[in-house]
């Protein structure tokens, strides 16, 4: 089982997302307490107070959850756009295939999720 997405919701509703290893994010909540999340999908490290909610999706989660959770950072087709994140379910089939074929340092769990998404689309006729 590998992590696909790790989030924390603080009591005031703020969602902390750590996207990559050493992506240390913090939030000072309305309740005066500070919350921290780190590790992206490599590990989960947090500082919290027991009143937060963790939302973790793993490779063992149903594909409907995985396709919502996997987000891919993109700078556009030719790399000249600002960084935006797109959910796996919203990526085009061509985009998924290009990522699988061309991105050498892709997280293995993302590659598996993308392959599963292509199979899902084949079965259910989505594109």
N, C-alpha and C positions, 0 to 999 in steps of 0.2 A: 504494500500500500504506500503510495507516494502522494504528497500534497499537490493539489491542483490550484487551490486558492485558500488564502488565510485572511480573514477579516475579524475585526472586533467592533462591536457596536457599544458605545458608551451610554450611560444613562440619559444624556441629553439627545441621543439619537445620532450623534456623529459616528460615521463609519471610518475606521482606520484600515488602510490597505497597505501592506508591505509587499511590493511587487518583485523584489529581488533580494538576494543575499546582501546583508548589511544595509538594507533600505530601512533605516531607523525612523519611524514616524511617531510623533507624540501629539497629544491634544490635552489642553486644559479644559476640563469639563465645567459646565455651569455649576456643578456641585462643589467646585473648588479643588477637586482632585485631578492629578495628572495621570494620563494613561499612555502606555507605550506599546508598540508592536514592532517586531524586527524579524528578519529571516526570510521573507518572501516565501518561496515554495521549497527552499532548502531545509529550513528548520523553523520552528515557532519559538520565539522568545518574547515575553511580555512582562509588563509591570502593570498590575491592576489591583482592584480592591474587592473583588467578589460580586460586584453589582453590574458587571459588564456581561455581554453575550458574545461568545465566539461562534463564528460561522466558518467552518472548515469543510472544503470539498476535497475528496481524495479520488484516486484512481478506482477505488471500490464503490464510489457513489454511482447512482443511476446516470445514464448518458444524458438524460434531460437536464440534470443538474450540472453535469460537466460542461455541456455545450453553452450553458449560461455563464459558467464560472471562468472558463478559459478566455482570457483577453490577450489580443496580439497587438503590440505597439507597431505602428506603421507611420512612415514619413511620406506616404503616397506612392503611386506607381513608379515614379522616377526619382524618389527621394528628395523632392524639393518642397515638401509641405511641412507644416508644423506637426510634431508628434501627436498622434491621436491613438486611442485604444478602441479596438473593435472586438465584440464578442465573437467567439467561434461560430455561433449560430448565424451571425450576420455576415461572415466572410463569404465571398464567392467561392465556388468550387475551384475555379482557376487560381485564385489567391492561395487557397489551402494547398493545392498541388504544387504551386511555385515555392511555398514555404518548405514543404516536405522535401522537395528536390534540391533547393538551393541554400537553405540555412543549415550550416554545418554545426553550429553550437546550440541548437535547439534543445530545450529540456526534454529528456526522453519521455516524460509523462505527457508533455504537450504534443509530441509527435504521435504517440499512441492515441491521444484524444482526437487529433486531426484525422488519422487513419480511420478511427471509429466513426467520426463524423461523415467521412466519405462513404463508408459502408451504410450508415444510417440513411443518408440521402439516396443511395442506390435502392435500398429497401422501400423507403417511404416516398420516393419520387420527388424529393426536394432538390433544389439546385442552389 
